[in-house]
Structure formats: structure tokens, C-alpha cells
């Protein structure tokens, strides 16, 4: 997937995985633990039908911490991809940071850093400043401030969470986020 026919870079939706698309199972290493959140597959399918690239960007510090391997991550990701495909949905690309936080110098790819987003934009002809950044934690949407774009924080009622940064739209689910993304802009 590259730039549009007229050469303009396209907007995308950058999605977090754990807590946004699937239940956050805390260092998920077993494909049997993959559980889609309600409406997640349908939401991704709506974006697919609208022609908006859907890019998954996920921190996977469990790899860097030694809790599971890259192969385990690929198995979990494979299960998620199959579950989405069964419901007519797909990711256009998947990027993950395998590094643990606080170990050595910053890797540049662990959210809230922008390395993976910049890589995805370059590889797929995307415009980060016209894209949406959707996740369940402030670090998932922080790249929107650095790159431009539109942050949407998915916050099902859980309590004990970090406050939403100023200027970030807060919704209760991925379907609500996609509804906002696909809503036509009204000029009154």
C-alpha cells in the first residue's frame, strides 16, 4: 500500500493492541489467551471498507524482559490475525517494540516514541499529521502530539488510570473511536 493515485500521502489509523483491540492479558504469550474486545473486529472491518489503512503499533516489553519470545509474539499475533480475518477484518501492517523500558538508552521505537510510526509512514506512504492514534493509555496516543494527527483514548470504565492528556478525545470503546473517525465533518 503506497501513496494515493495523485501522489498524496494518505491518513491511517494507528491502533494499539492490548486493551484496545484485544483484552489486556498482561504479557500475553499464549495464543489461547487472545480475546477480541466487543466490536473490535467489526470496527477494523469498517475502517478497511472505508479504505483507511489500519496499522497496529504495540509495545511488547515482555520480549525484552524475557517473559516470552519473538516466536511467542508471532503466534499470538497470528491468532489475532486469523480471528480478524474470520470477521472480514485485517491490519494493513503490524509493528512492535520488543524492548523493555528503562534498560539502557531509549530505543526510539517504544511508545510514546515515534520511531515505529515514522517507519510505518515511510513504508506505506502515510501522512502522520492526518492520521488517528487510538489506544487505551496516554503513551499510545502521545505520538499524535509529536507527529500531528488526532489522538483518541479508549477508556472503558476501569478506574485507577492515568488522566487523559489535554486535547485528547476520550471514548469508551474502539467502536466509538471508529464512529468518530468515520463521522463526516460538519461545517455549520
C-alpha positions in Angstrom: 0.0 0.0 0.0 1.6 3.2 -1.1 0.6 6.8 -1.7 -2.8 7.6 -3.3 -3.1 7.8 -7.1 -2.4 11.6 -7.1 0.8 11.1 -5.1 -0.6 12.5 -1.9 0.2 10.6 1.3 -2.9 9.1 3.0 -4.1 9.2 6.5 -4.1 6.0 8.6 -5.5 4.7 11.8 -2.7 3.6 14.2 -4.1 1.2 16.7 -2.7 -0.1 20.0 -3.3 -3.9 20.5 -3.6 -4.8 24.2 -6.6 -3.1 25.8 -7.7 -1.6 22.5 -8.3 -4.5 20.1 -7.9 -7.4 22.5 -8.3 -7.9 26.2 -5.1 -6.8 28.0 -3.9 -10.2 29.4 -0.6 -8.7 30.8 2.4 -10.1 28.9 0.3 -12.3 26.6 2.4 -15.1 25.3 -0.2 -17.9 24.6 -2.5 -17.7 21.6 -5.2 -19.3 23.6 -5.5 -16.1 25.7 -6.3 -13.9 22.7 -9.8 -12.4 23.2 -11.2 -9.7 21.0 -12.8 -6.8 22.7 -16.5 -6.3 21.9 -16.9 -4.7 18.4 -13.2 -4.7 17.7 -13.2 -6.9 14.6 -16.3 -5.0 13.2 -14.5 -1.7 13.8 -11.4 -2.7 12.0 -13.6 -4.1 9.1 -15.4 -0.7 8.9 -12.0 1.1 8.5 -11.0 -1.5 5.9 -14.2 -0.9 3.9 -13.6 2.9 4.2 -10.2 2.4 2.6 -8.3 3.7 5.6 -5.1 1.9 6.3 -5.1 0.2 9.7 -1.7 -0.1 11.3 -1.1 -1.9 14.6 1.6 -0.5 16.7 2.3 -2.3 20.0 4.8 -2.2 22.8 5.8 -5.8 23.7 8.2 -5.3 26.6 7.6 -8.9 27.7 10.1 -9.9 25.0 12.8 -7.6 26.3 12.0 -8.7 29.9 12.5 -12.4 28.9 8.9 -13.3 29.7 8.2 -14.6 26.1 10.0 -14.7 22.8 9.6 -13.2 19.4 8.2 -16.5 18.2 5.6 -16.4 21.0 4.6 -12.9 19.9 4.2 -14.1 16.3 2.0 -16.9 17.4 -0.3 -14.6 19.4 -0.3 -12.1 16.5 -1.1 -14.9 14.1 -4.1 -15.9 16.2 -5.4 -12.3 16.3 -5.0 -12.0 12.5 -6.9 -15.2 11.9 -9.7 -14.1 14.3 -10.0 -10.8 12.5 -10.0 -12.5 9.1 -12.9 -14.7 10.1 -14.8 -11.5 10.7 -13.8 -9.8 7.5 -11.1 -7.5 9.0 -7.4 -7.1 8.6 -4.4 -4.9 9.6 -2.5 -3.4 6.8 0.7 -3.7 8.8 1.9 -4.6 12.3 4.8 -3.0 14.1 6.0 -3.9 17.6 8.7 -2.7 20.0 10.3 -5.7 21.8 12.3 -3.5 24.2 11.8 -3.3 28.0 11.5 0.3 29.4 14.4 1.8 31.3 17.0 -0.6 30.1 19.9 1.3 28.5 19.3 4.2 26.2 15.9 4.9 24.7 15.3 2.6 21.8 13.3 5.2 19.8 10.5 2.7 18.9 8.8 2.2 22.3 5.7 4.3 22.6 5.5 7.2 23.3 8.5 7.5 21.0 7.6 7.9 17.3 10.1 5.5 15.6 7.6 2.8 14.6 5.0 5.4 13.4 7.6 7.1 11.2 8.7 3.8 9.8 5.1 2.8 9.0 4.5 6.2 7.4 7.6 5.9 5.2 6.9 2.2 4.2 3.2 2.7 3.4 3.1 6.3 2.1 1.1 7.6 5.1 0.7 11.1 6.4 1.1 11.0 10.2 -0.3 14.6 10.6 -3.6 13.5 9.0 -3.8 10.2 10.9 -5.6 9.0 14.0 -3.8 7.4 17.0 -6.0 5.1 19.1 -5.1 3.4 22.3 -6.0 2.8 25.9 -3.1 4.6 27.5 -1.7 8.1 27.1 1.6 6.7 25.7 -0.4 5.2 22.9 -1.7 8.5 21.7 1.2 10.7 22.6 2.8 10.3 19.2 -0.1 12.4 17.8 1.3 15.4 19.6 4.8 14.9 18.1 3.7 14.0 14.6 0.4 15.9 14.3 -2.8 13.9 13.9 -5.7 13.1 16.1 -5.4 11.2 19.4 -8.3 9.1 20.7 -8.0 7.4 24.1 -10.2 4.3 24.6 -11.3 4.3 28.2 -13.7 1.6 29.3 -14.6 2.4 32.9 -11.8 0.7 34.9 -10.7 3.2 37.5 -7.1 3.8 38.6 -6.0 5.1 35.2 -3.7 7.9 34.3 -5.5 11.2 33.4 -6.1 11.8 29.8 -3.8 14.5 28.4 -5.4 17.8 27.4 -6.8 17.9 23.9 -7.2 14.1 23.7 -10.7 12.8 22.8 -11.8 10.1 25.2 -14.3 7.3 24.2 -15.5 4.1 25.9 -14.6 1.6 23.2 -12.9 1.0 19.8 -16.3 1.1 18.1 -16.9 4.6 19.5 -13.4 5.7 18.3 -14.1 4.4 14.8 -17.5 6.1 14.8 -15.7 9.4 15.4 -13.1 8.7 12.8 -15.7 7.9 10.1 -18.1 10.7 11.1 -18.3 13.3 8.3 -17.0 16.7 9.3 -19.9 19.2 9.6 -19.5 22.8 8.8 -22.2 25.0 10.3 
